[in-house]
Amino acid sequence: MAHSHVDHVLDAPAVATMTGAELIGAVTTMRFAIAAGLPRDRIVPVQGGEDYAFAGLSVRVIPALHSALDDKHTLAGRPPPSRPCPWRWTPSRKAGPSSP
């Protein structure tokens, strides 16, 4: 998960659940995934600079700034503590990853 904007993070726990994948992402992604019910052992929090090796694939985490600049829409310091997720995704044969 490159960053935790809503258009990226909302489906991530459901996709990880459906595929059995681990979710790699920032602390904000990790908190969202935990609140959405993804087990902690399937979540890999990263900050940038980490290297991971998987079967036939390697991943280098590159830190990037993808947000407004000049003190717009920023959080001072650390992300706020986790909150309960307002929805739960329940697997269904008819539902796709974007179904709540």
N, CA and C atoms as an extended XYZ file, in Angstrom:
300
Properties=species:S:1:pos:R:3:atomname:S:1:resname:S:1:resid:I:1 pbc="F F F"
N         0.852       -1.150        0.000 N   MET     1
C         0.000        0.000        0.000 CA  MET     1
C         0.905        1.221        0.000 C   MET     1
N         0.857        1.978       -1.069 N   ALA     2
C         1.739        3.135       -1.203 CA  ALA     2
C         1.434        4.220       -0.182 C   ALA     2
N         0.171        4.462        0.084 N   HIS     3
C        -0.238        5.445        1.085 CA  HIS     3
C        -1.689        5.162        1.465 C   HIS     3
N        -2.118        5.765        2.554 N   SER     4
C        -3.401        5.399        3.151 CA  SER     4
C        -4.551        6.315        2.763 C   SER     4
N        -4.540        6.845        1.568 N   HIS     5
C        -5.703        7.619        1.133 CA  HIS     5
C        -6.880        6.663        0.938 C   HIS     5
N        -8.070        7.170        1.156 N   VAL     6
C        -9.271        6.343        1.166 CA  VAL     6
C        -9.454        5.565       -0.140 C   VAL     6
N        -9.054        6.132       -1.274 N   ASP     7
C        -9.235        5.433       -2.543 CA  ASP     7
C        -8.297        4.242       -2.690 C   ASP     7
N        -7.348        4.089       -1.792 N   HIS     8
C        -6.443        2.941       -1.818 CA  HIS     8
C        -6.708        1.976       -0.666 C   HIS     8
N        -6.939        2.519        0.517 N   VAL     9
C        -6.947        1.697        1.723 CA  VAL     9
C        -8.270        0.972        1.987 C   VAL     9
N        -9.391        1.482        1.502 N   LEU    10
C       -10.674        0.871        1.854 CA  LEU    10
C       -10.785       -0.590        1.458 C   LEU    10
N       -10.313       -0.953        0.279 N   ASP    11
C       -10.427       -2.337       -0.178 CA  ASP    11
C        -9.268       -3.224        0.255 C   ASP    11
N        -8.192       -2.637        0.738 N   ALA    12
C        -6.988       -3.419        1.023 CA  ALA    12
C        -7.218       -4.567        2.007 C   ALA    12
N        -7.874       -4.368        3.162 N   PRO    13
C        -8.098       -5.508        4.060 CA  PRO    13
C        -8.958       -6.606        3.419 C   PRO    13
N        -9.951       -6.226        2.635 N   ALA    14
C       -10.802       -7.222        1.977 CA  ALA    14
C       -10.010       -8.008        0.933 C   ALA    14
N        -9.170       -7.324        0.167 N   VAL    15
C        -8.358       -8.016       -0.837 CA  VAL    15
C        -7.384       -8.967       -0.144 C   VAL    15
N        -6.756       -8.512        0.937 N   ALA    16
C        -5.841       -9.385        1.677 CA  ALA    16
C        -6.578      -10.599        2.239 C   ALA    16
N        -7.790      -10.394        2.732 N   THR    17
C        -8.591      -11.503        3.250 CA  THR    17
C        -8.930      -12.494        2.146 C   THR    17
N        -9.374      -11.986        1.005 N   MET    18
C        -9.791      -12.854       -0.096 CA  MET    18
C        -8.629      -13.634       -0.706 C   MET    18
N        -7.442      -13.038       -0.731 N   THR    19
C        -6.308      -13.661       -1.411 CA  THR    19
C        -5.337      -14.352       -0.473 C   THR    19
N        -5.459      -14.094        0.824 N   GLY    20
C        -4.509      -14.648        1.779 CA  GLY    20
C        -3.204      -13.872        1.823 C   GLY    20
N        -3.170      -12.706        1.189 N   ALA    21
C        -1.949      -11.902        1.115 CA  ALA    21
C        -1.680      -11.174        2.421 C   ALA    21
N        -0.413      -10.809        2.603 N   GLU    22
C        -0.055       -9.891        3.665 CA  GLU    22
C        -0.266       -8.480        3.141 C   GLU    22
N        -0.600       -7.569        4.036 N   LEU    23
C        -0.780       -6.165        3.672 CA  LEU    23
C         0.430       -5.398        4.179 C   LEU    23
N         1.168       -4.797        3.260 N   ILE    24
C         2.350       -4.007        3.595 CA  ILE    24
C         1.981       -2.544        3.434 C   ILE    24
N         2.179       -1.756        4.476 N   GLY    25
C         1.827       -0.349        4.377 CA  GLY    25
C         2.275        0.451        5.581 C   GLY    25
N         2.014        1.738        5.512 N   ALA    26
C         2.372        2.669        6.581 CA  ALA    26
C         1.584        2.366        7.852 C   ALA    26
N         1.972        2.999        8.949 N   VAL    27
C         1.292        2.800       10.228 CA  VAL    27
C        -0.195        3.108       10.105 C   VAL    27
N        -0.556        4.121        9.331 N   THR    28
C        -1.975        4.442        9.166 CA  THR    28
C        -2.709        3.318        8.445 C   THR    28
N        -2.060        2.687        7.487 N   THR    29
C        -2.641        1.528        6.802 CA  THR    29
C        -2.802        0.377        7.782 C   THR    29
N        -1.797        0.146        8.598 N   MET    30
C        -1.840       -0.922        9.594 CA  MET    30
C        -3.015       -0.710       10.551 C   MET    30
N        -3.179        0.508       11.030 N   ARG    31
C        -4.272        0.783       11.974 CA  ARG    31
C        -5.628        0.561       11.326 C   ARG    31
N        -5.773        0.981       10.090 N   PHE    32
C        -7.038        0.765        9.386 CA  PHE    32
C        -7.296       -0.731        9.214 C   PHE    32
N        -6.278       -1.482        8.813 N   ALA    33
C        -6.437       -2.919        8.585 CA  ALA    33
C        -6.819       -3.648        9.876 C   ALA    33
N        -6.200       -3.271       10.994 N   ILE    34
C        -6.546       -3.877       12.287 CA  ILE    34
C        -7.994       -3.566       12.637 C   ILE    34
N        -8.389       -2.313       12.470 N   ALA    35
C        -9.770       -1.922       12.773 CA  ALA    35
C       -10.762       -2.639       11.871 C   ALA    35
N       -10.342       -2.963       10.639 N   ALA    36
C       -11.213       -3.664        9.699 CA  ALA    36
C       -11.236       -5.171        9.948 C   ALA    36
N       -10.412       -5.652       10.890 N   GLY    37
C       -10.457       -7.063       11.261 CA  GLY    37
C        -9.378       -7.944       10.653 C   GLY    37
N        -8.422       -7.379        9.906 N   LEU    38
C        -7.337       -8.193        9.357 CA  LEU    38
C        -6.408       -8.578       10.508 C   LEU    38
N        -6.066       -9.863       10.638 N   PRO    39
C        -5.193      -10.277       11.744 CA  PRO    39
C        -3.840       -9.570       11.686 C   PRO    39
N        -3.320       -9.214       12.854 N   ARG    40
C        -2.045       -8.491       12.929 CA  ARG    40
C        -0.903       -9.249       12.266 C   ARG    40
N        -0.940      -10.580       12.300 N   ASP    41
C         0.163      -11.336       11.698 CA  ASP    41
C         0.142      -11.300       10.166 C   ASP    41
N        -0.868      -10.691        9.575 N   ARG    42
C        -0.946      -10.532        8.116 CA  ARG    42
C        -0.635       -9.094        7.696 C   ARG    42
N        -0.212       -8.248        8.661 N   ILE    43
C         0.045       -6.835        8.406 CA  ILE    43
C         1.520       -6.548        8.652 C   ILE    43
N         2.161       -5.908        7.682 N   VAL    44
C         3.577       -5.563        7.788 CA  VAL    44
C         3.694       -4.038        7.747 C   VAL    44
N         3.911       -3.391        8.914 N   PRO    45
C         4.047       -1.933        8.906 CA  PRO    45
C         5.429       -1.525        8.403 C   PRO    45
N         5.483       -0.496        7.570 N   VAL    46
C         6.750       -0.018        7.010 CA  VAL    46
C         6.823        1.508        7.116 C   VAL    46
N         8.051        2.016        7.052 N   GLN    47
C         8.272        3.460        7.066 CA  GLN    47
C         9.005        3.915        5.811 C   GLN    47
N         9.653        3.015        5.146 N   GLY    48
C        10.462        3.351        3.981 CA  GLY    48
C        11.898        2.923        4.212 C   GLY    48
N        12.501        2.334        3.189 N   GLY    49
C        13.873        1.852        3.284 CA  GLY    49
C        13.979        0.356        3.524 C   GLY    49
N        12.870       -0.307        3.850 N   GLU    50
C        12.904       -1.752        4.099 CA  GLU    50
C        12.996       -2.522        2.777 C   GLU    50
N        13.603       -3.700        2.855 N   ASP    51
C        13.668       -4.627        1.728 CA  ASP    51
C        13.039       -5.947        2.158 C   ASP    51
N        12.186       -6.501        1.301 N   TYR    52
C        11.533       -7.778        1.573 CA  TYR    52
C        11.728       -8.695        0.383 C   TYR    52
N        11.881       -9.994        0.671 N   ALA    53
C        11.987      -10.998       -0.381 CA  ALA    53
C        10.832      -11.975       -0.223 C   ALA    53
N        10.107      -12.201       -1.306 N   PHE    54
C         9.011      -13.157       -1.346 CA  PHE    54
C         9.336      -14.171       -2.429 C   PHE    54
N         8.537      -15.200       -2.559 N   ALA    55
C         8.761      -16.220       -3.582 CA  ALA    55
C         8.747      -15.576       -4.974 C   ALA    55
N         9.917      -15.486       -5.609 N   GLY    56
C        10.011      -14.955       -6.960 CA  GLY    56
C         9.834      -13.455       -7.069 C   GLY    56
N         9.901      -12.731       -5.946 N   LEU    57
C         9.606      -11.300       -5.962 CA  LEU    57
C        10.346      -10.626       -4.813 C   LEU    57
N        10.884       -9.442       -5.072 N   SER    58
C        11.446       -8.648       -3.981 CA  SER    58
C        10.808       -7.267       -4.006 C   SER    58
N        10.716       -6.668       -2.828 N   VAL    59
C        10.077       -5.359       -2.684 CA  VAL    59
C        11.002       -4.462       -1.875 C   VAL    59
N        11.275       -3.278       -2.384 N   ARG    60
C        11.982       -2.246       -1.627 CA  ARG    60
C        10.983       -1.132       -1.364 C   ARG    60
N        10.830       -0.775       -0.114 N   VAL    61
C         9.886        0.263        0.277 CA  VAL    61
C        10.584        1.616        0.123 C   VAL    61
N         9.994        2.466       -0.690 N   ILE    62
C        10.549        3.791       -0.958 CA  ILE    62
C         9.700        4.825       -0.222 C   ILE    62
N        10.292        5.617        0.670 N   PRO    63
C         9.499        6.654        1.328 CA  PRO    63
C         9.109        7.730        0.318 C   PRO    63
N         7.879        8.176        0.405 N   ALA    64
C         7.400        9.191       -0.529 CA  ALA    64
C         6.410       10.110        0.171 C   ALA    64
N         6.381       11.356       -0.238 N   LEU    65
C         5.414       12.310        0.262 CA  LEU    65
C         4.326       12.455       -0.790 C   LEU    65
N         3.122       12.096       -0.430 N   HIS    66
C         1.997       12.202       -1.359 CA  HIS    66
C         0.867       12.894       -0.613 C   HIS    66
N         0.973       14.182       -0.498 N   SER    67
C        -0.017       14.949        0.252 CA  SER    67
C         0.149       16.413       -0.113 C   SER    67
N        -0.742       17.231        0.395 N   ALA    68
C        -0.639       18.671        0.184 CA  ALA    68
C         0.570       19.206        0.948 C   ALA    68
N         1.179       20.238        0.420 N   LEU    69
C         2.343       20.848        1.050 CA  LEU    69
C         1.965       22.156        1.721 C   LEU    69
N         2.950       22.828        2.288 N   ASP    70
C         2.774       24.135        2.918 CA  ASP    70
C         1.758       24.101        4.063 C   ASP    70
N         1.880       23.115        4.951 N   ASP    71
C         1.031       23.000        6.140 CA  ASP    71
C        -0.453       22.813        5.827 C   ASP    71
N        -0.780       22.315        4.667 N   LYS    72
C        -2.173       22.050        4.314 CA  LYS    72
C        -2.464       20.573        4.560 C   LYS    72
N        -3.536       20.274        5.227 N   HIS    73
C        -4.006       18.895        5.401 CA  HIS    73
C        -2.937       17.987        5.996 C   HIS    73
N        -2.220       18.452        6.977 N   THR    74
C        -1.192       17.624        7.588 CA  THR    74
C        -1.543       17.351        9.044 C   THR    74
N        -0.973       16.292        9.581 N   LEU    75
C        -1.100       15.972       10.993 CA  LEU    75
C         0.240       16.253       11.640 C   LEU    75
N         0.261       17.047       12.670 N   ALA    76
C         1.506       17.322       13.367 CA  ALA    76
C         1.916       16.088       14.162 C   ALA    76
N         3.132       15.646       13.978 N   GLY    77
C         3.647       14.513       14.750 CA  GLY    77
C         3.126       13.187       14.255 C   GLY    77
N         2.729       12.344       15.187 N   ARG    78
C         2.325       10.970       14.891 CA  ARG    78
C         0.862       10.907       14.471 C   ARG    78
N         0.498        9.843       13.726 N   PRO    79
C        -0.918        9.657       13.380 CA  PRO    79
C        -1.745        9.475       14.644 C   PRO    79
N        -3.028        9.844       14.612 N   PRO    80
C        -3.872        9.660       15.799 CA  PRO    80
C        -4.023        8.176       16.131 C   PRO    80
N        -4.368        7.851       17.373 N   PRO    81
C        -4.526        6.443       17.748 CA  PRO    81
C        -5.648        5.771       16.953 C   PRO    81
N        -5.573        4.450       16.918 N   SER    82
C        -6.569        3.674       16.175 CA  SER    82
C        -7.956        3.901       16.738 C   SER    82
N        -8.920        3.866       15.885 N   ARG    83
C       -10.327        3.961       16.250 CA  ARG    83
C       -11.022        2.730       15.676 C   ARG    83
N       -12.159        2.341       16.233 N   PRO    84
C       -12.894        1.226       15.638 CA  PRO    84
C       -13.314        1.565       14.209 C   PRO    84
N       -13.224        0.593       13.356 N   CYS    85
C       -13.641        0.776       11.968 CA  CYS    85
C       -15.167        0.869       11.933 C   CYS    85
N       -15.722        1.823       11.188 N   PRO    86
C       -17.177        1.978       11.181 CA  PRO    86
C       -17.908        0.893       10.400 C   PRO    86
N       -17.189        0.011        9.703 N   TRP    87
C       -17.840       -1.046        8.942 CA  TRP    87
C       -17.011       -2.304        9.021 C   TRP    87
N       -17.634       -3.393        8.733 N   ARG    88
C       -16.946       -4.686        8.650 CA  ARG    88
C       -17.243       -5.290        7.296 C   ARG    88
N       -16.235       -5.817        6.668 N   TRP    89
C       -16.414       -6.490        5.395 CA  TRP    89
C       -16.645       -7.960        5.680 C   TRP    89
N       -17.680       -8.523        5.107 N   THR    90
C       -18.002       -9.932        5.274 CA  THR    90
C       -17.910      -10.606        3.924 C   THR    90
N       -17.061      -11.630        3.800 N   PRO    91
C       -16.941      -12.302        2.490 CA  PRO    91
C       -18.274      -12.881        2.032 C   PRO    91
N       -18.505      -12.776        0.769 N   SER    92
C       -19.707      -13.318        0.163 CA  SER    92
C       -19.371      -13.778       -1.240 C   SER    92
N       -20.003      -14.799       -1.728 N   ARG    93
C       -19.732      -15.256       -3.087 CA  ARG    93
C       -20.144      -14.200       -4.101 C   ARG    93
N       -21.109      -13.368       -3.762 N   LYS    94
C       -21.563      -12.325       -4.697 CA  LYS    94
C       -20.808      -11.015       -4.530 C   LYS    94
N       -20.207      -10.818       -3.365 N   ALA    95
C       -19.557       -9.533       -3.093 CA  ALA    95
C       -18.147       -9.506       -3.661 C   ALA    95
N       -17.736       -8.349       -4.108 N   GLY    96
C       -16.373       -8.128       -4.566 CA  GLY    96
C       -15.595       -7.374       -3.498 C   GLY    96
N       -14.316       -7.095       -3.749 N   PRO    97
C       -13.481       -6.449       -2.743 CA  PRO    97
C       -14.003       -5.097       -2.283 C   PRO    97
N       -14.756       -4.378       -3.105 N   SER    98
C       -15.224       -3.054       -2.693 CA  SER    98
C       -16.575       -3.070       -2.001 C   SER    98
N       -17.107       -4.253       -1.719 N   SER    99
C       -18.396       -4.347       -1.044 CA  SER    99
C       -18.184       -4.242        0.463 C   SER    99
N       -18.951       -3.405        1.143 N   PRO   100
C       -18.778       -3.294        2.614 CA  PRO   100
C       -19.327       -4.494        3.327 C   PRO   100
